[in-house]
Amino acid sequence: MKSIKILIVILLFVGKSFSQSTKIETNRGIHYITNTIEYPITGTYTFKGTEPVVELNDGGVGYYQLHEQPKRAIIWGMECDEAGEPLFIKGFDSTAYTLWYQYTTKLDSDDEMNWTAVEFTIHFNTLKMFIKGERSKNYNEPSEK
C-alpha cells in the first residue's frame, strides 16, 4: 500500500514537472498559457503584407505593433488548461484559440502593463493563420510521417 502511495506522488510530480503551462494574472482572472500547439504558430504576421506586424518567436517572446505605432516587445502564449493542453474551438474548416500577450516595455501613455487577449484562428482551406482577423501568415500542413 505504501508503494502505491509513493507511485501516485511520483506520477503527480512528474506530470506537473512536464507541464508546459505558465500561470498569468489578467483583468479577467487567472489563466494559463503555453507557447506550443500542434501548428507552426511562430513567425511574422502582417497586415495586408506590410506593417503593422506581430512577430511570435520561440520561447514566448516577440513583438506586437498596433496601427500607426512602433513595434513593442511582448511575451505571449496561447490559452491552455493548467496541464498545458491548448484550449480551442473547432469549426468546420477552422480552429480558434486565444492569444494572450503582455508588453515588456511601458510607454508614457500606458496606465498599466496588463495582459491582453486577442483571437487567433487557423483556416485549413486557405492554409492561413490570423491574429485579430487582420494580421496573417501562411503555413504548410505538417507532412505525414
C-alpha positions in Angstrom: 0.0 0.0 0.0 2.9 2.3 0.8 4.5 1.7 -2.5 1.2 2.6 -4.3 1.1 6.0 -2.5 4.7 6.7 -3.4 4.0 5.8 -7.0 1.0 8.2 -7.1 3.1 11.0 -5.6 5.8 10.4 -8.2 3.3 10.4 -11.0 1.8 13.6 -9.8 5.2 15.2 -9.5 6.3 14.0 -13.0 3.0 15.2 -14.5 3.5 18.7 -13.1 7.2 18.9 -14.0 6.4 18.2 -17.7 3.6 20.7 -17.7 4.3 23.4 -20.3 1.8 26.0 -18.9 2.5 29.4 -17.3 0.1 30.9 -14.9 -0.8 34.5 -15.7 -3.0 37.0 -13.8 -5.2 39.1 -16.0 -8.1 41.6 -15.6 -10.3 38.6 -16.3 -8.8 36.4 -13.5 -6.2 33.6 -13.6 -5.4 32.0 -16.9 -2.7 29.6 -18.2 -0.7 29.9 -21.4 1.6 27.7 -23.5 3.9 28.5 -26.4 3.2 25.2 -28.1 0.2 24.0 -30.1 0.2 21.4 -32.9 0.6 24.0 -35.6 3.7 26.2 -36.6 2.5 29.4 -35.0 5.8 31.2 -34.7 6.6 33.7 -37.4 5.6 37.1 -38.7 2.0 38.1 -39.2 1.4 41.1 -41.5 -1.4 43.4 -42.2 -2.1 43.1 -46.0 1.6 42.1 -46.5 3.1 45.1 -44.6 3.0 46.8 -41.2 1.7 46.7 -38.6 3.1 43.3 -37.8 3.0 40.7 -35.0 6.1 38.5 -34.5 5.7 35.4 -32.4 9.1 33.9 -31.7 10.2 30.7 -29.9 10.2 30.9 -26.1 7.1 33.1 -25.9 8.8 36.4 -26.9 8.1 38.6 -29.9 6.8 42.0 -31.0 3.3 43.4 -31.3 2.7 46.5 -33.4 -0.6 48.5 -33.3 -1.7 50.6 -36.2 0.4 53.8 -36.5 2.6 52.7 -33.5 6.1 51.4 -33.2 6.8 47.6 -32.7 6.9 46.8 -29.0 8.4 43.7 -27.3 6.0 41.2 -25.8 5.7 38.0 -24.0 3.0 35.8 -25.3 1.2 32.4 -25.1 -1.9 30.5 -26.3 -4.5 29.9 -23.6 -4.4 26.4 -22.2 -5.5 24.5 -19.2 -3.3 24.1 -16.1 -1.8 20.9 -17.6 -0.7 22.7 -20.7 -3.4 21.4 -23.1 -4.4 24.3 -25.5 -8.0 25.4 -25.3 -9.7 25.9 -28.7 -13.0 25.9 -30.5 -13.0 23.7 -33.6 -15.1 24.8 -36.5 -15.9 23.2 -39.9 -12.7 24.4 -41.6 -11.0 26.5 -38.9 -9.9 26.4 -35.2 -10.0 29.4 -32.8 -7.6 29.9 -30.0 -7.0 32.8 -27.6 -3.6 34.5 -27.8 -2.5 36.4 -24.7 0.3 39.0 -24.8 1.8 41.5 -22.5 4.2 44.3 -23.4 7.6 44.2 -21.8 8.2 47.9 -22.1 6.0 50.7 -20.8 5.1 53.8 -22.7 4.1 57.1 -21.1 0.6 56.5 -22.3 0.3 53.1 -20.6 -1.6 53.1 -17.4 -0.7 49.5 -16.5 1.1 46.5 -18.0 -1.9 44.3 -18.4 -2.3 41.0 -20.3 -4.4 41.4 -23.5 -6.4 38.6 -25.1 -6.9 38.5 -28.9 -8.4 36.0 -31.3 -6.1 33.6 -33.1 -7.6 31.5 -35.9 -6.3 28.8 -38.2 -8.0 28.4 -41.5 -7.4 25.0 -43.0 -8.8 25.6 -46.5 -6.5 28.6 -47.2 -3.6 27.5 -45.0 -3.6 30.8 -43.2 -3.3 31.9 -39.6 -4.8 35.1 -38.4 -4.4 37.3 -35.3 -7.4 39.5 -34.7 -8.7 38.6 -38.1 -6.3 41.1 -39.8 -2.7 40.0 -39.3 -1.9 36.8 -41.2 0.7 34.4 -42.3 0.7 31.3 -44.5 1.6 27.9 -43.2 2.3 24.5 -44.5 0.4 21.4 -43.4 2.7 19.1 -41.4 3.9 16.2 -43.6 2.8 12.7 -42.7 5.5 10.5 -41.2 
